[in-house]
């Protein structure tokens, strides 16, 4: 992969911010209930709700539909998660605040791509002022297009006038990195040092 990048697009979750939703539910319920809530086998469970939020469905609509499907007791768990989701923004990954400062000093353009609701982005930006170093953020819910739809990446390219030949896309999953293709330089995030080596190579 080439290293003459002049811009970078960062995924928010698990790249710029360490997202731990289990931590939120675990603050109110024992492990067994938490495991039930995050059961991957539930077709209308947490991941389904998260995908709807990323696509722009309002929190109230998601909560009403979830409660109708699962009952009021389980619906209350989702209500608490939505009300206290900032607890799940655990921290920025090690080294990321420093990397953002270094990229800013080097003149590398930085764009955020947030696959979530506008409320979640606003809360992350308040909690982590370093995100203010970004030149801008595209929010999937605002666009009503969610990852891994390639259209979201295309829209970010147009909105921020990115030169794809010189832009690195840093994604939180292999699936999202693959969705950037064809023709885009994408990597799955492993560490701040990994990204530094790609964007700020030692001459």
Protein Blocks (a to p, Z undefined) as FASTA:
>chain_A
ZZbdfbdcddfehplpccdfklmmmmmbcfklmmmmmomklmklmklmmmmmmnopafkl
mmmmmmmmnojklmmmmmmmmmmmmmmmnbacehklmmmmmmmmnopacdddddbdfklm
mmmmmmmmmlmmpgbdcdfklnopacfbfklmmmmmmmnopafklcccddfbfklmmmmp
ghiacdddfbfklmmmmmmccZZ
